[in-house]
Amino acid sequence: MAKKMQRELDQLTGSGSVSDVESRGNVPASAFGTWDAAQSLAATVVAGNRNIARLYDEFVSNLAEFAAALSKMADNYRESDEKMLADIRSINPSSGPAPTRSSVKAVE
């Protein structure tokens, strides 16, 4: 899952990237007109787009951190399993195939 998340994040270089979101929301104040209410609306839209881009950037960054943490956690479990199997083999090397999750019953 972590690898899939990282692949998705790596694809955020064009459409869907933080800079793409920023540029799509970048509407010049002149586009709203020159009347008072339009200028006020333009300021609100600019501030809103700035906040959307900031939150999207924060979301993408947090997602990348989560994917890295998930990957690290999976690596830790994998290393732990490998160490456990090595320890089992060192105690009884002639015991046949190493136990697996499907061949070992849970301790009650």
Secondary structure, DSSP 8 states (H G I E B T S, - for coil): -HHHHHHHHHTTTSTTSHHHHHHHT---GGGG-SSHHHHHHHHHHHHHHHHHHHHHHHHHHHHHHHHHHHHHHHHHHHHHHHHHHHHHHHH-TTS-S---TTTS----
